[in-house]
Amino acid sequence: MPIVFTGKGTPITATDVGNAATALGGDVASLWSLVAVETNGFGFLSNRRPQILFERHIFHRRTGGKFDAADPNLSNPQPGGYSGGAAEYDRLEKAMTFDEPAALESASWGLGQVMGYNVKTVGFTDVHAMVNAMVAGEGAQLQAVANFIVANPPLRAAFLAREWANVALHYNGANYAENHYDEKLQQHYTQFSTPANRPDLDLRTAQACLVYLNHMPGGVDGLIGPRTRAALLAYRLAKGLPAGELDAALLTRLRTDADI
């Protein structure tokens, strides 16, 4: 049966965040910092497909390089060839025609960009089950992050101690400094250490709904700003509703319209 990459795109809940943080024995601020660096804090594209990045050098390794000549953009000893965003699925789907399991294992998935080849480590029986969970919602994506960290003692120790360079090394790889990964973790942790600066999950859900309904709020970060206010107003006007802030009734209507 072919894999369907588009699902509801269900955002995380407070229970999801609490479960992941409890599993890690760490604080919520550290968890938010990690996913903020990986995916700007949201696990889905506007078309409700999980955020991914297809890694051609991983595909090369997992297939013994036998597809290098056929398409070096998809199988190559060197990283690169990225298209970004939704176009990464074009690369993934082409690679799947060569070797479907290896292709799925060669992409990073969701909120924490967990590599598909970590399927057993993060608690799935096979990569198809993992991908189906990533498609279903952010809750599974976040739990996969927690499972990955728990299964790697040096990473977990660094995470608990907030030793960001070591977190970056064990989570992102030896070249983490090229993208200032550790510095970004520190910056986000400084921000999220103040509870008022952490994402508001109701607002974040509303932003996701607005994205899916083509009222673009400028990101799904759980933080109110002019673009989110404008998107909320545009939605209200489109529905014949009076201007106002996000409230429980509006959130319920957004969720119904977006089917999440």
SEMIKE-665732 format. One record per atom (N, C-alpha, C): x negated, y negated, z; residue in one letter. Coordinates in steps of 0.02 Angstrom, whole numbers, padded with zeros to 5 digits, always signed. Layout:
% residues N
XYZA ...
% end
This chain:
% residues 260
-00042+00060+00000M +00000+00000+00000M -00044-00062+00000M -00032-00110-00045P -00073-00169-00047P -00065-00211+00015P -00118-00244+00035I -00116-00288+00094I -00081-00353+00076I -00036-00375+00119V -00003-00440+00112V -00037-00488+00159V -00070-00538+00132F -00110-00584+00173F -00069-00641+00203F -00007-00650+00180T +00034-00705+00204T +00086-00680+00253T +00087-00710+00313G +00136-00692+00363G +00171-00754+00389G +00196-00750+00450K +00230-00808+00479K +00181-00862+00500K +00119-00843+00516G +00071-00893+00539G +00088-00918+00609G +00106-00872+00653T +00129-00890+00720T +00072-00917+00763T +00080-00977+00792P +00027-01006+00834P +00022-00970+00901P -00033-00981+00935I -00043-00952+01001I +00003-00984+01052I +00016-00947+01105T +00056-00970+01161T +00011-00978+01223T +00040-01006+01276A +00003-01013+01338A -00017-00944+01365A +00026-00895+01355T +00011-00826+01377T -00050-00799+01339T -00053-00811+01274D -00110-00789+01235D -00175-00820+01261D -00174-00885+01273V -00234-00919+01298V -00253-00893+01367V -00203-00884+01410G -00217-00860+01477G -00245-00789+01477G -00218-00746+01435N -00243-00677+01431N -00315-00674+01406N -00330-00714+01355A -00398-00714+01328A -00447-00742+01379A -00429-00796+01412A -00473-00826+01462A -00484-00779+01521A -00432-00745+01542T -00438-00697+01597T -00483-00639+01579T -00476-00614+01517A -00518-00559+01494A -00592-00578+01495A -00606-00642+01482L -00674-00665+01480L -00702-00684+01548L -00658-00696+01595G -00681-00718+01660G -00710-00788+01658G -00693-00824+01605G -00718-00892+01596G -00661-00942+01595G -00678-01004+01585D -00626-01055+01587D -00598-01068+01518D -00540-01100+01518V -00504-01113+01456V -00543-01163+01412V -00578-01210+01443A -00615-01260+01406A -00668-01228+01361A -00702-01177+01386S -00753-01143+01347S -00722-01107+01287S -00665-01077+01298L -00631-01041+01245L -00609-01089+01189L -00579-01145+01209W -00559-01195+01160W -00619-01222+01122W -00675-01230+01157S -00735-01256+01124S -00758-01210+01068S -00756-01146+01081L -00779-01098+01031L -00735-01099+00969L -00669-01096+00978V -00626-01094+00920V -00624-01162+00884V -00636-01215+00920A -00638-01281+00888A -00697-01286+00840A -00753-01256+00859V -00812-01257+00816V -00802-01211+00756V -00771-01154+00768E -00764-01105+00714E -00714-01126+00661E -00656-01152+00681T -00602-01164+00633T -00566-01231+00645T -00598-01277+00679N -00563-01339+00698N -00501-01324+00739N -00499-01264+00769G -00448-01248+00818G -00384-01220+00792G -00379-01201+00727F -00318-01170+00702F -00336-01113+00656F -00301-01057+00663G -00321-00996+00628G -00291-00984+00560G -00246-01029+00538F -00211-01018+00474F -00221-01076+00426F -00217-01060+00362L -00214-01109+00309L -00142-01133+00302L -00132-01185+00263S -00065-01212+00254S -00018-01162+00220S -00045-01113+00184N -00004-01062+00152N +00009-01001+00197N -00007-01008+00261R +00005-00957+00313R -00040-00896+00306R -00093-00902+00270R -00143-00849+00269R -00196-00865+00321R -00224-00814+00354P -00278-00827+00402P -00337-00862+00370P -00368-00906+00406Q -00430-00935+00382Q -00482-00880+00376Q -00517-00879+00319I -00570-00830+00310I -00630-00862+00277I -00685-00826+00280L -00745-00843+00240L -00773-00777+00216L -00779-00769+00150F -00806-00708+00123F -00881-00713+00118F -00916-00665+00147E -00989-00666+00151E -01018-00616+00100E -01045-00642+00046R -01069-00598-00007R -01129-00557+00014R -01171-00584+00059H -01230-00546+00081H -01209-00487+00125H -01154-00494+00161I -01128-00438+00200I -01099-00385+00154I -01063-00406+00102F -01036-00359+00054F -01093-00321+00019F -01146-00357+00003H -01206-00325-00026H -01232-00270+00020H -01238-00285+00084R -01265-00236+00131R -01219-00176+00138R -01154-00189+00142R -01107-00135+00156R -01094-00091+00096R -01115-00113+00038T -01106-00073-00023T -01172-00053-00054T -01227-00065-00018G -01292-00045-00044G -01314-00083-00105G -01285-00141-00117G -01305-00182-00174G -01282-00157-00241G -01239-00108-00243K -01223-00078-00308K -01178-00121-00352K -01151-00177-00323F -01110-00222-00363F -01144-00288-00377F -01208-00293-00360D -01245-00356-00370D -01245-00378-00443D -01259-00332-00487A -01264-00349-00558A -01196-00366-00587A -01144-00333-00562A -01077-00345-00589A -01052-00414-00572A -01067-00439-00512D -01044-00506-00493D -01087-00531-00435D -01141-00566-00450P -01186-00590-00396P -01155-00643-00351P -01099-00672-00371N -01065-00718-00326N -01027-00682-00271N -01014-00617-00282L -00978-00577-00233L -01023-00529-00196L -01078-00510-00226S -01125-00463-00195S -01195-00487-00209S -01230-00506-00155N -01294-00540-00164N -01333-00535-00099N -01398-00523-00102P -01437-00520-00040P -01437-00587-00003P -01424-00642-00038Q -01426-00708-00007Q -01356-00733+00009Q -01346-00764+00066P -01281-00795+00081P -01266-00850+00031P -01202-00868+00027G -01184-00924-00016G -01126-00908-00062G -01116-00952-00111G -01062-00943-00159G -00994-00960-00132G -00991-00994-00075Y -00927-01008-00042Y -00884-01056-00084Y -00820-01043-00084S -00772-01087-00117S -00733-01128-00066S -00724-01101-00007G -00690-01137+00047G -00614-01132+00042G -00582-01136+00100G -00510-01138+00103G -00476-01079+00069G -00420-01094+00035A -00381-01041+00004A -00419-01004-00050A -00468-01038-00081A -00506-01008-00135A -00550-00950-00111A -00562-00945-00046E -00600-00887-00021E -00562-00822-00033E -00496-00827-00036Y -00457-00766-00051Y -00467-00742-00122Y -00481-00788-00168D -00497-00767-00236D -00559-00724-00236D -00609-00745-00198R -00671-00707-00194R -00658-00639-00160R -00621-00641-00105L -00606-00579-00068L -00569-00530-00112L -00518-00553-00147E -00477-00508-00186E -00515-00479-00246E -00562-00518-00274K -00604-00491-00327K -00650-00436-00299K -00679-00450-00240A -00722-00400-00209A -00684-00337-00191A -00621-00344-00174M -00580-00286-00157M -00571-00239-00216M -00576-00265-00276T -00570-00221-00335T -00631-00176-00342T -00687-00195-00311F -00747-00153-00311F -00744-00103-00254F -00730-00128-00193D -00729-00085-00133D -00686-00121-00081D -00624-00099-00075E -00576-00135-00033E -00597-00137+00041E -00611-00081+00074P -00630-00084+00144P -00692-00127+00156P -00744-00118+00114A -00805-00157+00122A -00792-00232+00113A -00748-00249+00066A -00732-00320+00055A -00697-00349+00117A -00649-00314+00145L -00614-00338+00204L -00661-00343+00264L -00708-00297+00268E -00757-00298+00322E -00808-00354+00313E -00812-00382+00253S -00863-00433+00238S -00835-00504+00243S -00774-00511+00267A -00744-00577+00279A -00738-00589+00353A -00742-00652+00373S -00729-00671+00442S -00657-00695+00446S -00624-00681+00502W -00551-00688+00506W -00528-00731+00564W -00483-00777+00549G -00443-00811+00600G -00478-00861+00643G -00447-00876+00699L -00469-00929+00745L -00543-00927+00760L -00568-00869+00777G -00638-00863+00796G -00683-00837+00742G -00657-00829+00681Q -00695-00804+00625Q -00734-00740+00642Q -00698-00692+00669V -00728-00627+00687V -00736-00587+00622V -00797-00561+00612M -00810-00523+00552M -00771-00457+00551M -00747-00439+00491G -00709-00378+00484G -00746-00315+00503G -00812-00315+00496Y -00849-00254+00513Y -00852-00243+00588Y -00829-00291+00628N -00825-00282+00701N -00760-00250+00722N -00726-00218+00675V -00659-00192+00687V -00654-00149+00750V -00700-00103+00760K -00697-00059+00819K -00711-00098+00882K -00759-00143+00878T -00778-00183+00936T -00720-00224+00963T -00679-00251+00918V -00625-00295+00941V -00560-00258+00951V -00560-00191+00946G -00504-00152+00969G -00456-00125+00917G -00478-00119+00854F -00434-00093+00803F -00460-00026+00776F -00414+00014+00750T -00434+00080+00725T -00469+00076+00658T -00449+00028+00616D -00480+00020+00551D -00470-00052+00528D -00504-00071+00475V -00503-00141+00454V -00435-00162+00428V -00396-00116+00401H -00329-00135+00378H -00285-00154+00437H -00290-00117+00492A -00251-00134+00552A -00273-00202+00579A -00338-00215+00577M -00363-00279+00601M -00336-00336+00558M -00340-00329+00493V -00316-00382+00448V -00242-00394+00457V -00203-00341+00464N -00131-00349+00475N -00117-00388+00538N -00156-00376+00591A -00148-00413+00653A -00168-00486+00645A -00222-00499+00608M -00243-00567+00595M -00190-00606+00557M -00156-00572+00511V -00103-00603+00472V -00042-00619+00515V -00028-00576+00563A +00034-00582+00603A +00035-00644+00647A -00021-00662+00677G -00019-00720+00721G -00085-00734+00754G -00090-00795+00782E -00151-00816+00815E -00164-00779+00880E -00112-00750+00910G -00123-00714+00973G -00173-00658+00964G -00165-00619+00912A -00212-00564+00898A -00281-00591+00879A -00282-00647+00844Q -00345-00678+00825Q -00385-00698+00887Q -00350-00729+00934L -00385-00752+00995L -00407-00693+01038L -00365-00642+01042Q -00385-00584+01081Q -00445-00549+01051Q -00450-00551+00984A -00508-00521+00951A -00572-00559+00971A -00567-00625+00978V -00624-00664+01001V -00645-00641+01071V -00596-00636+01115A -00610-00615+01184A -00640-00545+01185A -00612-00499+01147N -00638-00431+01146N -00709-00428+01120N -00723-00469+01069F -00791-00470+01042F -00841-00495+01094F -00824-00546+01130I -00869-00573+01181I -00878-00524+01238I -00824-00494+01261V -00828-00445+01316V -00872-00386+01297V -00869-00366+01234A -00907-00307+01211A -00981-00322+01200A -01002-00384+01207N -01072-00404+01197N -01098-00436+01261N -01127-00397+01306P -01148-00423+01372P -01191-00485+01369P -01242-00490+01326P -01282-00552+01325P -01240-00612+01304P -01194-00602+01258L -01150-00657+01237L -01103-00676+01294L -01075-00627+01327R -01029-00642+01382R -01065-00679+01438R -01125-00657+01454A -01163-00691+01507A -01177-00764+01488A -01197-00775+01426A -01210-00843+01403A -01147-00885+01404A -01091-00854+01384F -01027-00889+01382F -01006-00910+01453F -01012-00865+01501L -00994-00880+01570L -01039-00934+01600L -01102-00933+01580A -01150-00982+01607A -01150-01047+01567A -01112-01048+01512R -01110-01107+01468R -01179-01125+01442R -01216-01073+01426E -01282-01082+01394E -01269-01083+01318E -01257-01142+01293W -01229-01147+01226W -01277-01123+01171W -01341-01132+01180A -01388-01107+01130A -01384-01031+01125A -01379-00998+01181N -01374-00925+01181N -01306-00901+01156N -01253-00939+01172V -01188-00923+01145V -01191-00927+01068V -01220-00981+01044A -01226-00991+00971A -01267-00936+00939A -01322-00916+00971L -01365-00863+00944L -01327-00798+00937L -01292-00778+00990H -01259-00713+00990H -01193-00713+00952H -01162-00770+00945Y -01097-00772+00911Y -01104-00792+00837Y -01150-00838+00823N -01156-00866+00756N -01217-00841+00717N -01268-00817+00753G -01327-00792+00720G -01388-00835+00730G -01444-00810+00706A -01509-00842+00720A -01516-00911+00689A -01477-00926+00637N -01483-00990+00603N -01433-01042+00629N -01409-01032+00691Y -01357-01076+00718Y -01377-01150+00719Y -01442-01163+00728A -01464-01233+00735A -01456-01273+00671A -01454-01238+00614E -01447-01273+00550E -01382-01313+00548E -01331-01289+00581N -01266-01323+00582N -01251-01355+00650N -01304-01359+00692H -01296-01390+00759H -01240-01356+00799H -01236-01291+00791Y -01181-01253+00822Y -01180-01262+00898Y -01239-01257+00929D -01242-01263+01002D -01224-01333+01025D -01245-01383+00987E -01230-01452+01005E -01155-01466+01000E -01124-01437+00949K -01052-01446+00941K -01013-01412+00998K -01037-01353+01019L -01006-01320+01076L -01009-01364+01138L -01066-01393+01150Q -01074-01437+01208Q -01028-01497+01204Q -01025-01527+01145Q -00982-01586+01135Q -00909-01569+01147Q -00887-01514+01120H -00817-01495+01130H -00804-01476+01203H -00853-01443+01234Y -00842-01425+01304Y -00835-01488+01347Y -00875-01538+01332T -00869-01601+01369T -00799-01630+01361T -00773-01627+01301Q -00705-01652+01288Q -00653-01610+01325Q -00656-01545+01318F -00603-01502+01344F -00609-01489+01419F -00664-01510+01449S -00670-01503+01522S -00618-01544+01558S -00595-01597+01527T -00540-01636+01554T -00474-01607+01530T -00433-01581+01575P -00372-01547+01553P -00328-01588+01506P -00325-01653+01516A -00283-01696+01474A -00307-01697+01402A -00371-01678+01391N -00398-01679+01323N -00390-01613+01286N -00363-01563+01320R -00354-01498+01288R -00291-01499+01244R -00288-01455+01196P -00229-01453+01152P -00165-01440+01191P -00114-01479+01176D -00047-01467+01201D -00016-01414+01155D +00002-01357+01184L +00023-01301+01142L +00090-01313+01108L +00135-01350+01139D +00199-01366+01106D +00186-01412+01047D +00144-01462+01057L +00128-01508+01002L +00091-01471+00947L +00047-01428+00967R +00009-01389+00918R +00055-01346+00875R +00105-01314+00908T +00154-01275+00871T +00194-01319+00824T +00213-01378+00847A +00250-01425+00804A +00208-01445+00744A +00144-01457+00755Q +00100-01475+00700Q +00095-01418+00649Q +00091-01356+00673A +00088-01299+00628A +00152-01296+00586A +00209-01306+00618C +00273-01306+00582C +00273-01360+00529C +00250-01419+00547L +00249-01475+00500L +00205-01459+00440L +00148-01428+00453V +00104-01407+00397V +00141-01359+00351V +00173-01309+00379Y +00208-01259+00339Y +00266-01289+00300Y +00294-01345+00327L +00351-01378+00294L +00329-01437+00251L +00263-01442+00240N +00234-01493+00196N +00242-01564+00222N +00245-01572+00288H +00240-01637+00320H +00172-01637+00356H +00121-01661+00322M +00053-01650+00346M +00035-01695+00405M +00020-01665+00464P +00005-01704+00524P -00068-01722+00533P -00110-01704+00483G -00181-01720+00489G -00221-01670+00529G -00194-01611+00540G -00229-01559+00577G -00183-01527+00627G -00203-01469+00651V -00166-01433+00703V -00212-01428+00762V -00211-01480+00804D -00258-01483+00859D -00225-01495+00927D -00158-01502+00927G -00123-01512+00990G -00135-01580+01021G -00160-01627+00982L -00173-01694+01006L -00132-01744+00964L -00098-01789+00997I -00056-01836+00963I -00097-01892+00933I -00080-01912+00873G -00115-01965+00838G -00069-01996+00786G -00091-02047+00751P -00047-02081+00704P -00021-02036+00648P -00061-01990+00624R -00038-01947+00569R +00014-01897+00593R +00005-01872+00654T +00056-01827+00681T +00120-01865+00694T +00116-01925+00720R +00176-01966+00731R +00211-01979+00665R +00172-01995+00613A +00202-02008+00547A +00236-01946+00519A +00204-01888+00529A +00233-01826+00504A +00298-01809+00541A +00298-01819+00607L +00359-01807+00646L +00415-01854+00624L +00398-01917+00611L +00448-01965+00588L +00475-01945+00520L +00430-01924+00475A +00452-01904+00408A +00499-01844+00412A +00483-01797+00456Y +00527-01739+00465Y +00595-01760+00492Y +00595-01804+00542R +00658-01828+00571R +00700-01862+00518R +00669-01905+00478L +00706-01941+00426L +00734-01892+00374L +00694-01842+00356A +00717-01793+00307A +00777-01753+00333A +00782-01746+00398K +00837-01709+00428K +00894-01754+00452K +00887-01819+00439G +00939-01865+00461G +00940-01876+00536G +00883-01868+00568L +00878-01875+00641L +00849-01944+00658L +00868-01971+00716P +00840-02036+00736P +00766-02029+00753P +00730-02085+00748A +00659-02085+00766A +00650-02066+00839A +00593-02038+00856G +00580-02019+00925G +00519-01974+00929G +00498-01960+00990E +00441-01917+01001E +00462-01843+00998E +00414-01800+01004L +00429-01728+01005L +00465-01711+01070L +00520-01676+01065D +00555-01651+01124D +00575-01578+01111D +00605-01547+01161A +00620-01475+01157A +00667-01460+01099A +00717-01503+01089A +00765-01491+01035A +00732-01495+00966A +00687-01544+00958L +00653-01551+00894L +00606-01493+00882L +00571-01471+00934L +00526-01414+00927L +00565-01352+00906L +00623-01341+00937T +00664-01283+00919T +00685-01287+00846T +00704-01347+00823R +00725-01354+00754R +00666-01343+00706R +00608-01369+00724L +00549-01358+00683L +00533-01284+00677L +00535-01249+00732R +00520-01178+00732R +00570-01139+00690R +00633-01159+00693T +00684-01126+00653T +00672-01138+00579T +00660-01201+00561D +00649-01218+00491D +00587-01185+00463D +00535-01181+00504A +00472-01151+00482A +00471-01075+00490A +00522-01048+00523D +00529-00976+00534D +00468-00947+00570D +00454-00977+00628I +00402-00949+00671I +00428-00943+00743I 
% end
